[in-house]
Amino acid sequence: MSAAPKRRSYAVVNACMASVVLYYVLDLSSSGRTWIDYAVITLVVGAILWNVVQLSIKLRGQCGTAAVWHVQRTVLFWLIGLFNTALIRPEDVGSWKHWLGWALIVLAAVDTIALFRRERAAERTITAA
């Protein structure tokens, strides 16, 4: 009997799923947060950071230090983009900050897809070796 193939786990996908969970946790607890809400938020942020660090380690081993900068740049694009779109002050909606935020969100999405493809290629070289 042959062994079942090992299921691949991609850090990019895990971090994206944890980010969606973070959005819902923040949305559900927006009326008032208790200690349990802060504990869940801390755990989800920790899961996101864990996956980003694991991705950086995996890509650095395969692609060099430029890959680590790619991960950091993508996280920066997401953070600045979200702060200038979803978390923007109401009086700044429609300003240049808001448009810059949307541009950074688009760049972050394209960068995330590129990171996933790079991680998948690195995973293939690891399993081929």
Secondary structure as the mmCIF struct_conf table of DSSP 4:
data_model
#
loop_
_struct_conf.conf_type_id
_struct_conf.id
_struct_conf.beg_label_comp_id
_struct_conf.beg_label_asym_id
_struct_conf.beg_label_seq_id
_struct_conf.end_label_comp_id
_struct_conf.end_label_asym_id
_struct_conf.end_label_seq_id
HELX_LH_PP_P HELX_LH_PP_P1 SER A 2 ARG A 8
HELX_RH_AL_P HELX_RH_AL_P1 ALA A 11 LEU A 28
TURN_TY1_P TURN_TY1_P1 SER A 29 SER A 31
HELX_RH_AL_P HELX_RH_AL_P2 TRP A 35 CYS A 63
HELX_RH_AL_P HELX_RH_AL_P3 THR A 65 PHE A 83
TURN_TY1_P TURN_TY1_P2 ASN A 84 LEU A 87
HELX_RH_3T_P HELX_RH_3T_P1 PRO A 90 ASP A 92
TURN_TY1_P TURN_TY1_P3 VAL A 93 GLY A 94
BEND BEND1 SER A 95 SER A 95
HELX_RH_AL_P HELX_RH_AL_P4 TRP A 96 ALA A 128
#
